[in-house]
Amino acid sequence: MSDVINVVEAKTHFAEWMNRVAYQGQRVVVERHGKPVMAWVGMDDLARLEAMSVPHNVQQQRLAALALADEARAQIRAERHGQPMPDSTETLHELREGRTHEADLR
C-alpha cells in the first residue's frame, strides 16, 4: 500500500520521504488539489516496472508490424487474383538491369 501525501508535505519533508522510499521500500503518491500527479518508488520497483514495460512494448510493436504485413500480403494476393508474387531477388535483378540499360543509353 502506498502512502499518499500532498505537494506541500512532499516539499516540506522531502528528505524524510526520500529516505522512506530509498531505504524502507515505501511507495508514495503525491497529490495536487486532491488528485494524484506522481509517485515515488525505490530503484528496485523502478527496475521491475521498466523490465515489465519494455518487452511488452516491443512485443506489441512486433505484433502490430506482423499484422500490417499480413494485411499487405492479403491485399497483394487479392490484387493479383491469388497469383503468387514473383521472387524478390529476381525482381531486384530486373530493376537493376533496367537502370543499367537506361544509364548506357545516355
C-alpha positions, 0 to 999 in steps of 0.5 A: 500500500502506498502512502499518499501525501500532498505537494506541500508535505512532499516539499516540506519533508522531502528528505524524510520521504526520500529516505522512506522510499530509498531505504524502507521500500515505501511507495508514495503518491503525491497529490495536487488539489486532491488528485494524484500527479506522481509517485515515488518508488525505490530503484528496485520497483523502478527496475521491475516496472521498466523490465515489465514495460519494455518487452511488452512494448516491443512485443506489441510493436512486433505484433502490430508490424506482423499484422500490417504485413499480413494485411499487405500480403492479403491485399497483394494476393487479392490484387493479383487474383491469388497469383503468387508474387514473383521472387524478390531477388529476381525482381531486384535483378530486373530493376537493376538491369533496367537502370543499367540499360537506361544509364548506357543509353545516355 
